[in-house]
Amino acid sequence: MSPIKPSQTIHLILKYGPLGLVRATASCCGPNSLLVDTGRVSLTENSEVEVVLTVRRGQLLESLCLPARIGGCSETGAQLTFSGSGISALTI
């Protein structure tokens, strides 16, 4: 996984069934995974989430909704794993 530079901070929202919408910040990005910091919000491993974020493509803003699974958890966040093209479809 590659750390995300502070100048490239990625803020996103997780649609997480038990809690609804959860704010998160990406800290590392891999080919089919993303480490996110959720602060004090605890997530359950193996749960399904939907990652919602907005990216700039040229002069346009595009909203993306990517299905993911929580692959692991820590005190401050989680590792999200994507199936199929997943996060690799996103060019940051």
N, C-alpha and C positions, 0 to 999 in steps of 0.2 A: 504494500500500500504506500502511496505517496502522500506526504503531508500537504495540506492546502495552505498556500501562503496567506498571511493576514490580508494582503491586498486583494485576494480572491475569495474572501469570506462568502460562504454560501449559506443563506438563511432559508429554511424550508419549514413546511408544516407537515406533520404526520397525522393522517386520519387513522385513529386507533380506537377500535370498537369500545372498550370499557371506559375510556376517558373522553372520547370525541376528538377534538383538535389539540395537538401538542406542538408547541414551538420547538425547533431544534436548529443546531448549527453544525454543518459538516466539518470534520476535522481532518479526515484522511479519505482518499478515494482509491479504489482498486478497480480491476476490470469489471467485476460483477458484484462489488460490495462498496459500502460507504459506512464510515464510522461517524456517528452523530452524537453530539452533546445535548442532552435534554434537561440539564440542570438537576433539579431534585425530583423530577418525574420518573418513576420506575415503570419499565415496560416488561412484559412477560416474554421469555424466550419462546421461539417457534410460533409466535402470534403473527397474523397477517396484518400489514399496514399498507396504506397508500401514501406515497411521498408526493407532495404537491410543491412545486417551485416555479418560479418565473425566470426565464433566461432571455438575454438579449441576443438576437441574431441579426446583425447589421443594425438597421434602424428600427427593427420590429421587436416587440416583446412577445414571447411565447410562453404560455402556461403549460406545464407538463404534469401529468398524473401517472406515476409509475408504481405498479404493485410490487411489494417487497415482503420479505419474511424477516423477522428478528432472529438473527443467527447467534447472538450472544449478548449478554448484558453486563454492565458494570454499575458502580454507584452513581455515575453521572451521565450514562448514555447507553448506546447499543450499537451493534454491528448489524447493518441491514444488508441482506443478500437479495440479488435480483436474478430472476430466471430469464431465459431468452436473451434478447438484446439488452434489456435492463438499462443500467447506468451507462453502458458503453455506447448507447444511442445518443447520449448527451455529450456534446462537445463543449468543454468548459474553457 
